[in-house]
Amino acid sequence: MGWTEVIGELEQRLEGTRNGSYRPLDGIPFFRMHYPPQEEREAIRQLTLLGERLRHRGWQVESLSLTEALKEALGNLLNCPLEELPARLQTLERERDRGELQRQLAEYLPDELVRVLIERLRRMPAGSLAILTRMGALYPFVRSSVLLSRLEGQVACMIVLGYPGTDLGEMLDARPTSFLNGYYRGEAISWR
């Protein structure tokens, strides 16, 4: 299945969910678009074009880079302005054991990242769409399953999450970091 088919299937499910002719798996309007990691740039381009088409048809669409949300979450956790964040992270890496720093970030970052996303998405009504890109930027601290499980019930909008990986459930060969890793409610549209 190439981009035309993947985006076509996704768009059809989104339209059906919005107009009530399609009910996503478990009734959760979350859609993970799974694609090979080397297709990341094209995935972002295709999702941007999808968002533009839907906006043209009157949809409220918000596109969010998880890289930008990650920067905001890190700034919040470290009580640091974004422009000072790189220097602050370098200092922390020099002062602390890298493994310890990774464990601390893995412990606190998912909650703060979800808080940042909820703040941005909470006013979006049912029938609107949030497109989340750059999931790979969260590796190895936050997995898609953890992110979506914590967003469920907190936002009313549909969510499309671009998901680079070799197999569904395997993003960039990531190891499980949470008991919520088995959460895969909603829909998966896979590159085949």
Wavefront OBJ file of the C-alpha trace (Angstrom):
o trace
v 0.000 0.000 0.000
v 1.565 3.296 -1.103
v 0.846 6.841 0.028
v -2.231 7.274 -2.166
v -3.873 4.223 -0.594
v -2.737 4.937 2.986
v -3.927 8.551 2.952
v -7.087 7.593 1.044
v -7.997 4.972 3.654
v -7.237 7.383 6.496
v -9.268 10.187 4.928
v -12.211 7.850 4.314
v -12.214 6.701 7.959
v -11.936 10.286 9.225
v -14.830 11.453 7.049
v -16.938 8.462 8.100
v -16.176 9.028 11.769
v -17.114 12.686 11.481
v -20.398 12.072 9.651
v -21.348 8.995 11.697
v -21.172 6.423 8.898
v -18.057 4.784 10.378
v -17.322 3.804 13.970
v -13.630 3.423 14.774
v -12.466 0.370 16.693
v -13.541 0.628 20.348
v -15.309 3.894 19.491
v -12.012 5.747 20.016
v -11.381 8.311 17.235
v -7.612 7.846 17.302
v -5.845 6.772 14.111
v -2.206 5.630 14.020
v -0.750 5.903 10.544
v 2.114 3.418 10.497
v 4.884 3.789 7.891
v 8.560 2.843 7.392
v 10.930 5.216 9.248
v 12.679 6.195 6.018
v 9.341 7.650 4.823
v 9.185 10.232 7.661
v 9.528 13.328 5.452
v 6.952 12.084 2.997
v 4.618 11.165 5.861
v 4.797 14.724 7.200
v 4.158 16.087 3.696
v 1.200 13.774 3.128
v -0.339 14.592 6.522
v 0.125 18.315 5.855
v -1.682 17.969 2.513
v -4.466 15.962 4.187
v -4.906 18.699 6.788
v -5.074 21.366 4.070
v -7.713 19.406 2.119
v -9.849 18.934 5.202
v -9.539 22.617 6.202
v -10.644 23.551 2.687
v -13.777 21.432 3.298
v -14.539 23.302 6.524
v -12.839 21.091 9.121
v -11.047 22.492 12.141
v -7.597 20.910 11.897
v -4.610 21.470 14.187
v -1.222 20.105 13.122
v 1.256 19.642 15.958
v 4.882 18.623 15.808
v 5.705 16.406 18.758
v 9.231 17.834 18.534
v 7.852 21.251 19.493
v 5.644 19.756 22.220
v 8.711 17.887 23.550
v 10.715 21.128 23.741
v 7.896 22.833 25.627
v 7.534 19.894 28.030
v 11.290 19.797 28.689
v 11.326 23.556 29.264
v 8.484 23.177 31.760
v 10.169 20.292 33.589
v 13.487 22.109 33.803
v 11.903 25.505 34.495
v 13.875 26.834 31.558
v 13.027 29.179 28.656
v 13.101 27.411 25.267
v 16.055 29.464 24.020
v 18.144 28.225 26.981
v 17.020 24.592 26.726
v 19.938 23.171 24.655
v 22.544 24.625 27.016
v 20.595 23.446 30.061
v 20.373 19.889 28.686
v 24.105 19.864 27.912
v 24.862 20.962 31.465
v 22.636 18.225 32.879
v 24.381 15.613 30.722
v 27.764 16.724 32.063
v 26.591 16.859 35.692
v 24.643 13.587 35.835
v 25.053 10.033 34.754
v 23.426 9.679 31.324
v 21.451 6.591 32.373
v 20.127 8.386 35.458
v 19.101 11.375 33.351
v 17.311 9.121 30.862
v 15.455 7.322 33.672
v 14.339 10.620 35.203
v 13.159 11.955 31.862
v 11.331 8.702 31.105
v 9.587 8.980 34.466
v 8.434 12.600 34.275
v 8.358 13.475 30.586
v 5.249 11.475 29.536
v 3.011 13.261 32.054
v 4.324 16.712 31.148
v 4.130 16.040 27.426
v 0.521 14.903 27.729
v -0.255 17.996 29.808
v 1.190 20.188 27.027
v -0.865 18.359 24.381
v -4.085 18.488 26.411
v -3.588 22.229 26.904
v -3.313 22.679 23.135
v -6.152 20.305 22.204
v -8.740 20.635 24.965
v -10.755 23.360 23.228
v -11.052 21.412 19.994
v -14.598 20.061 19.620
v -15.711 16.594 18.558
v -15.492 16.379 14.780
v -12.277 18.399 14.683
v -8.894 16.821 13.994
v -5.422 16.974 15.544
v -2.579 15.676 13.385
v 0.469 14.745 15.458
v 3.777 14.315 13.615
v 7.382 13.507 14.568
v 6.591 10.671 17.008
v 10.180 9.483 16.577
v 11.386 12.619 18.419
v 9.990 11.157 21.633
v 12.125 8.005 21.465
v 13.098 6.489 23.902
v 11.090 8.418 26.494
v 7.480 8.191 25.329
v 5.773 5.489 23.278
v 2.719 6.081 21.142
v 0.655 3.676 23.236
v 1.410 5.628 26.413
v 0.708 8.953 24.709
v -2.652 7.857 23.315
v -3.743 6.108 26.512
v -3.220 9.307 28.455
v -5.028 11.441 25.864
v -8.092 9.162 25.758
v -10.999 10.804 27.546
v -9.082 14.083 27.870
v -9.705 15.493 24.373
v -12.825 15.436 22.207
v -11.145 15.739 18.810
v -10.072 12.963 16.494
v -6.336 12.304 16.512
v -4.071 11.123 13.729
v -0.638 10.072 14.924
v 2.098 9.517 12.356
v 4.008 6.462 13.576
v 7.402 5.483 12.118
v 8.202 1.830 12.658
v 9.013 -1.481 11.082
v 6.032 -3.309 12.613
v 2.931 -2.101 14.411
v 3.849 -1.818 18.060
v 7.541 -1.472 17.266
v 8.669 2.106 16.851
v 12.321 2.466 16.000
v 13.040 -0.797 17.833
v 11.994 0.774 21.154
v 11.906 -1.265 24.348
v 8.802 -1.091 26.540
v 9.010 1.624 29.204
v 5.588 1.373 30.849
v 2.849 -1.034 31.829
v 0.583 0.826 29.354
v 2.579 -0.361 26.323
v -0.145 -2.780 25.263
v -2.660 0.028 24.742
v -3.643 0.044 21.088
v -7.250 1.190 21.044
v -8.508 3.093 18.077
v -7.456 2.382 14.512
v -4.190 1.461 12.848
v -3.588 2.129 9.184
v -0.426 0.357 8.126
v 1.874 0.690 5.207
v 1.706 -2.659 3.403
l 1 2 3 4 5 6 7 8 9 10 11 12 13 14 15 16 17 18 19 20 21 22 23 24 25 26 27 28 29 30 31 32 33 34 35 36 37 38 39 40 41 42 43 44 45 46 47 48 49 50 51 52 53 54 55 56 57 58 59 60 61 62 63 64 65 66 67 68 69 70 71 72 73 74 75 76 77 78 79 80 81 82 83 84 85 86 87 88 89 90 91 92 93 94 95 96 97 98 99 100 101 102 103 104 105 106 107 108 109 110 111 112 113 114 115 116 117 118 119 120 121 122 123 124 125 126 127 128 129 130 131 132 133 134 135 136 137 138 139 140 141 142 143 144 145 146 147 148 149 150 151 152 153 154 155 156 157 158 159 160 161 162 163 164 165 166 167 168 169 170 171 172 173 174 175 176 177 178 179 180 181 182 183 184 185 186 187 188 189 190 191 192
